[in-house]
Amino acid sequence: MKVRYQYRIYPTLQQVKGLNQLFGCCRVVYNDALAIVRSVPQGEKWPSNAELQKLVITQAKKTAERKWLADVSVVPLQQSVQDL
């Protein structure tokens, strides 16, 4: 027999803001990586996971319009690219 537990959390206002920022960053990274993959011509090899992470996370943090990606942990951002 398997046991299942169900939990519900009630984050504070500050935690909600942090989670919203994290989820927004993950969405942006995923969409940027998806745009790169879709721009690859038919029949050519897609960039590897490491190359995508370098482009949409590491190098994006260095630009002025994406420097806010450095405010969150890199682990969920890497997972977003891996999920793609």
VEXMI-797353 format. One record per atom (N, C-alpha, C): residue number from 1; residue in three letters; atom name; x, y, z. Coordinates in Angstrom, 2 decimals, decimal comma, padded with zeros to 5 digits. Each point is the difference from the previous one (the first is absolute). Example, Ala and Ser with C-alpha at 12.3 -4.5 7.8 and 13.67 -1.06 7.14 Angstrom:
BEGIN
[pt 1 ALA N [013,19 -005,69 007,80]] [pt 1 ALA CA [-000,89 001,19 000,00]] [pt 1 ALA C [000,90 001,20 000,00]] [pt 2 SER N [-000,35 001,05 -000,72]] [pt 2 SER CA [000,82 001,19 000,06]] [pt 2 SER C [-000,77 001,09 000,73]] 
# end
This chain:
BEGIN
[pt 1 MET N [000,84 -001,18 000,00]] [pt 1 MET CA [-000,84 001,18 000,00]] [pt 1 MET C [000,89 001,24 000,00]] [pt 2 LYS N [-000,36 000,95 -000,82]] [pt 2 LYS CA [000,75 001,24 -000,07]] [pt 2 LYS C [-000,70 001,06 000,83]] [pt 3 VAL N [000,79 000,85 000,62]] [pt 3 VAL CA [-000,53 001,08 000,81]] [pt 3 VAL C [000,24 001,30 -000,74]] [pt 4 ARG N [-000,98 000,84 000,04]] [pt 4 ARG CA [000,12 001,29 -000,67]] [pt 4 ARG C [-000,29 001,11 001,00]] [pt 5 TYR N [000,84 001,02 -000,02]] [pt 5 TYR CA [-000,18 001,15 000,87]] [pt 5 TYR C [-000,27 001,22 -000,86]] [pt 6 GLN N [-000,79 000,88 000,53]] [pt 6 GLN CA [-000,30 001,23 -000,71]] [pt 6 GLN C [000,31 001,16 000,94]] [pt 7 TYR N [000,75 000,98 -000,52]] [pt 7 TYR CA [000,41 001,14 000,81]] [pt 7 TYR C [-000,48 001,27 -000,66]] [pt 8 ARG N [-000,21 001,00 000,80]] [pt 8 ARG CA [-000,36 001,31 -000,51]] [pt 8 ARG C [000,87 001,01 000,73]] [pt 9 ILE N [000,57 000,92 -000,74]] [pt 9 ILE CA [000,86 001,01 000,62]] [pt 9 ILE C [-000,69 001,35 -000,08]] [pt 10 TYR N [000,33 000,82 000,93]] [pt 10 TYR CA [-000,52 001,36 000,05]] [pt 10 TYR C [001,18 000,96 000,09]] [pt 11 PRO N [000,57 000,37 -001,15]] [pt 11 PRO CA [001,19 000,86 000,02]] [pt 11 PRO C [-000,36 001,42 000,43]] [pt 12 THR N [000,99 000,65 000,58]] [pt 12 THR CA [-000,16 001,41 000,36]] [pt 12 THR C [000,04 000,84 -001,27]] [pt 13 LEU N [-000,28 001,27 000,15]] [pt 13 LEU CA [000,00 000,90 -001,16]] [pt 13 LEU C [001,39 000,08 -000,63]] [pt 14 GLN N [001,02 000,04 000,83]] [pt 14 GLN CA [001,37 000,05 -000,51]] [pt 14 GLN C [000,35 -001,29 -000,75]] [pt 15 GLN N [-000,44 -001,14 000,51]] [pt 15 GLN CA [000,25 -001,27 -000,67]] [pt 15 GLN C [-000,75 -000,08 -001,33]] [pt 16 VAL N [-001,21 000,53 -000,04]] [pt 16 VAL CA [-000,77 000,02 -001,25]] [pt 16 VAL C [000,73 000,82 -001,05]] [pt 17 LYS N [000,53 001,15 000,40]] [pt 17 LYS CA [000,75 000,83 -000,94]] [pt 17 LYS C [001,24 -000,72 -000,52]] [pt 18 GLY N [000,71 -000,69 000,89]] [pt 18 GLY CA [001,18 -000,76 -000,41]] [pt 18 GLY C [-000,35 -001,14 -000,95]] [pt 19 LEU N [-001,09 -000,71 000,30]] [pt 19 LEU CA [-000,42 -001,09 -000,88]] [pt 19 LEU C [-000,44 000,53 -001,36]] [pt 20 ASN N [-000,71 001,12 -000,02]] [pt 20 ASN CA [-000,42 000,59 -001,27]] [pt 20 ASN C [001,21 000,42 -000,83]] [pt 21 GLN N [001,03 000,55 000,66]] [pt 21 GLN CA [001,21 000,38 -000,72]] [pt 21 GLN C [000,70 -001,23 -000,56]] [pt 22 LEU N [000,09 -001,05 000,80]] [pt 22 LEU CA [000,65 -001,24 -000,45]] [pt 22 LEU C [-000,74 -000,62 -001,18]] [pt 23 PHE N [-001,33 -000,09 000,09]] [pt 23 PHE CA [-000,78 -000,60 -001,08]] [pt 23 PHE C [000,09 000,85 -001,27]] [pt 24 GLY N [000,03 001,30 000,14]] [pt 24 GLY CA [000,15 000,88 -001,16]] [pt 24 GLY C [001,34 -000,18 -000,68]] [pt 25 CYS N [001,06 -000,12 000,79]] [pt 25 CYS CA [001,34 -000,22 -000,56]] [pt 25 CYS C [000,07 -001,34 -000,73]] [pt 26 CYS N [-000,60 -001,03 000,59]] [pt 26 CYS CA [-000,02 -001,32 -000,64]] [pt 26 CYS C [-000,75 000,06 -001,33]] [pt 27 ARG N [-001,09 000,73 -000,02]] [pt 27 ARG CA [-000,78 000,13 -001,23]] [pt 27 ARG C [000,81 000,69 -001,09]] [pt 28 VAL N [000,70 001,06 000,36]] [pt 28 VAL CA [000,80 000,74 -000,98]] [pt 28 VAL C [001,13 -000,86 -000,54]] [pt 29 VAL N [000,68 -000,73 000,87]] [pt 29 VAL CA [001,11 -000,86 -000,42]] [pt 29 VAL C [-000,52 -001,11 -000,93]] [pt 30 TYR N [-001,13 -000,61 000,37]] [pt 30 TYR CA [-000,58 -001,05 -000,83]] [pt 30 TYR C [-000,37 000,54 -001,38]] [pt 31 ASN N [-000,65 001,17 -000,04]] [pt 31 ASN CA [-000,41 000,58 -001,28]] [pt 31 ASN C [001,19 000,40 -000,85]] [pt 32 ASP N [001,06 000,52 000,63]] [pt 32 ASP CA [001,22 000,35 -000,75]] [pt 32 ASP C [000,64 -001,25 -000,61]] [pt 33 ALA N [000,08 -001,07 000,80]] [pt 33 ALA CA [000,59 -001,24 -000,50]] [pt 33 ALA C [-000,86 -000,60 -001,12]] [pt 34 LEU N [-001,31 000,08 000,16]] [pt 34 LEU CA [-000,90 -000,51 -001,04]] [pt 34 LEU C [000,17 000,77 -001,30]] [pt 35 ALA N [000,17 001,31 000,09]] [pt 35 ALA CA [000,20 000,81 -001,20]] [pt 35 ALA C [001,29 -000,38 -000,71]] [pt 36 ILE N [001,05 -000,30 000,76]] [pt 36 ILE CA [001,26 -000,42 -000,61]] [pt 36 ILE C [-000,15 -001,34 -000,69]] [pt 37 VAL N [-000,68 -000,94 000,66]] [pt 37 VAL CA [-000,19 -001,33 -000,59]] [pt 37 VAL C [-000,85 000,09 -001,26]] [pt 38 ARG N [-001,03 000,81 000,02]] [pt 38 ARG CA [-000,87 000,14 -001,18]] [pt 38 ARG C [000,69 000,71 -001,16]] [pt 39 SER N [001,03 000,80 000,30]] [pt 39 SER CA [000,69 000,72 -001,07]] [pt 39 SER C [001,01 -000,87 -000,74]] [pt 40 VAL N [000,27 -001,20 000,52]] [pt 40 VAL CA [000,92 -000,92 -000,66]] [pt 40 VAL C [-000,68 -000,54 -001,26]] [pt 41 PRO N [000,66 000,11 -001,15]] [pt 41 PRO CA [-000,60 -000,48 -001,24]] [pt 41 PRO C [-000,27 -001,51 000,03]] [pt 42 GLN N [-000,99 -000,40 -000,78]] [pt 42 GLN CA [-000,39 -001,41 -000,08]] [pt 42 GLN C [001,18 -000,86 -000,43]] [pt 43 GLY N [000,23 -001,07 000,71]] [pt 43 GLY CA [001,06 -000,93 -000,34]] [pt 43 GLY C [001,33 000,26 000,69]] [pt 44 GLU N [000,16 001,18 000,58]] [pt 44 GLU CA [001,24 000,29 000,72]] [pt 44 GLU C [-000,14 -000,44 001,45]] [pt 45 LYS N [001,14 -000,21 000,64]] [pt 45 LYS CA [000,02 -000,48 001,38]] [pt 45 LYS C [-000,34 001,13 000,97]] [pt 46 TRP N [-000,82 -000,33 000,99]] [pt 46 TRP CA [-000,34 000,99 001,03]] [pt 46 TRP C [001,19 000,23 000,91]] [pt 47 PRO N [000,06 001,16 000,63]] [pt 47 PRO CA [001,08 000,24 000,96]] [pt 47 PRO C [-000,18 -000,92 001,22]] [pt 48 SER N [001,09 -000,36 000,63]] [pt 48 SER CA [-000,08 -000,86 001,17]] [pt 48 SER C [-000,58 000,76 001,19]] [pt 49 ASN N [-000,33 -000,75 001,03]] [pt 49 ASN CA [-000,56 000,60 001,20]] [pt 49 ASN C [000,99 001,00 000,61]] [pt 50 ALA N [001,26 -000,34 000,04]] [pt 50 ALA CA [001,02 000,89 000,56]] [pt 50 ALA C [000,14 001,28 -000,82]] [pt 51 GLU N [-000,05 -000,14 -001,33]] [pt 51 GLU CA [000,09 001,19 -000,86]] [pt 51 GLU C [-001,21 000,91 000,20]] [pt 52 LEU N [-001,19 -000,59 000,12]] [pt 52 LEU CA [-001,20 000,80 000,24]] [pt 52 LEU C [000,08 000,73 001,33]] [pt 53 GLN N [000,47 -000,70 001,03]] [pt 53 GLN CA [000,12 000,63 001,31]] [pt 53 GLN C [000,98 001,16 -000,04]] [pt 54 LYS N [001,09 -000,19 -000,73]] [pt 54 LYS CA [000,99 001,06 -000,12]] [pt 54 LYS C [-000,61 001,24 -000,67]] [pt 55 LEU N [-000,81 -000,23 -001,03]] [pt 55 LEU CA [-000,59 001,11 -000,74]] [pt 55 LEU C [-001,10 000,71 000,78]] [pt 56 VAL N [-000,96 -000,77 000,53]] [pt 56 VAL CA [-001,20 000,63 000,57]] [pt 56 VAL C [000,11 000,30 001,48]] [pt 57 ILE N [001,03 -000,51 000,66]] [pt 57 ILE CA [000,15 000,31 001,43]] [pt 57 ILE C [001,28 000,80 000,23]] [pt 58 THR N [001,15 -000,62 -000,26]] [pt 58 THR CA [001,28 000,61 000,35]] [pt 58 THR C [000,24 001,30 -000,77]] [pt 59 GLN N [-000,13 -000,05 -001,31]] [pt 59 GLN CA [000,26 001,20 -000,80]] [pt 59 GLN C [-001,14 001,01 000,13]] [pt 60 ALA N [-001,21 -000,48 000,24]] [pt 60 ALA CA [-001,13 000,93 000,15]] [pt 60 ALA C [000,13 000,82 001,27]] [pt 61 LYS N [000,57 -000,57 001,05]] [pt 61 LYS CA [000,19 000,75 001,25]] [pt 61 LYS C [000,95 001,18 -000,17]] [pt 62 LYS N [000,87 -000,07 -000,99]] [pt 62 LYS CA [000,98 001,05 -000,24]] [pt 62 LYS C [-000,57 001,17 -000,79]] [pt 63 THR N [-001,18 -000,16 -000,60]] [pt 63 THR CA [-000,60 001,08 -000,77]] [pt 63 THR C [-000,82 000,90 000,92]] [pt 64 ALA N [-000,19 001,23 -000,42]] [pt 64 ALA CA [-000,72 000,97 000,83]] [pt 64 ALA C [-001,48 -000,36 000,13]] [pt 65 GLU N [-000,62 -000,51 -001,07]] [pt 65 GLU CA [-001,43 -000,29 000,05]] [pt 65 GLU C [-000,34 -001,30 000,71]] [pt 66 ARG N [000,99 -000,85 000,30]] [pt 66 ARG CA [-000,27 -001,27 000,69]] [pt 66 ARG C [000,82 -000,16 001,28]] [pt 67 LYS N [000,58 001,08 000,51]] [pt 67 LYS CA [000,84 -000,12 001,19]] [pt 67 LYS C [-000,79 -000,40 001,24]] [pt 68 TRP N [-001,33 000,16 -000,02]] [pt 68 TRP CA [-000,84 -000,40 001,12]] [pt 68 TRP C [-000,09 -001,52 000,15]] [pt 69 LEU N [000,48 -000,76 -000,97]] [pt 69 LEU CA [000,05 -001,46 000,14]] [pt 69 LEU C [000,97 -000,43 001,10]] [pt 70 ALA N [000,94 000,86 000,34]] [pt 70 ALA CA [000,98 -000,32 001,04]] [pt 70 ALA C [-000,62 000,08 001,40]] [pt 71 ASP N [-001,19 000,54 000,13]] [pt 71 ASP CA [-000,64 000,15 001,31]] [pt 71 ASP C [-000,59 -001,30 000,53]] [pt 72 VAL N [-000,14 -001,01 -000,84]] [pt 72 VAL CA [-000,59 -001,27 000,42]] [pt 72 VAL C [001,05 -001,11 -000,11]] [pt 73 SER N [-000,31 -001,14 000,60]] [pt 73 SER CA [000,89 -001,15 -000,05]] [pt 73 SER C [000,11 -000,51 -001,43]] [pt 74 VAL N [001,16 -000,51 -000,35]] [pt 74 VAL CA [000,23 -000,50 -001,35]] [pt 74 VAL C [-000,59 -001,39 -000,21]] [pt 75 VAL N [-000,22 -000,74 001,08]] [pt 75 VAL CA [-000,46 -001,39 -000,12]] [pt 75 VAL C [-001,37 -000,09 -000,71]] [pt 76 PRO N [-001,01 000,78 000,40]] [pt 76 PRO CA [-001,28 -000,08 -000,73]] [pt 76 PRO C [000,12 000,45 -001,46]] [pt 77 LEU N [000,90 000,95 -000,26]] [pt 77 LEU CA [000,19 000,46 -001,37]] [pt 77 LEU C [000,61 -001,12 -000,86]] [pt 78 GLN N [000,96 -000,71 000,56]] [pt 78 GLN CA [000,60 -001,12 -000,71]] [pt 78 GLN C [-001,03 -001,11 -000,24]] [pt 79 GLN N [-000,87 -000,21 000,97]] [pt 79 GLN CA [-001,03 -001,01 -000,15]] [pt 79 GLN C [-000,99 000,39 -001,09]] [pt 80 SER N [-000,27 001,29 -000,15]] [pt 80 SER CA [-000,89 000,45 -001,07]] [pt 80 SER C [000,57 -000,34 -001,38]] [pt 81 VAL N [001,30 000,21 -000,15]] [pt 81 VAL CA [000,65 -000,34 -001,28]] [pt 81 VAL C [000,00 -001,51 -000,19]] [pt 82 GLN N [000,25 -000,74 001,04]] [pt 82 GLN CA [000,03 -001,45 -000,11]] [pt 82 GLN C [-001,40 -000,54 -000,33]] [pt 83 ASP N [-001,04 000,60 000,53]] [pt 83 ASP CA [-001,37 -000,44 -000,29]] [pt 83 ASP C [-000,36 000,21 -001,46]] [pt 84 LEU N [000,63 000,97 -000,64]] [pt 84 LEU CA [-000,26 000,26 -001,40]] [pt 84 LEU C [000,50 -001,16 -000,83]] 
# end
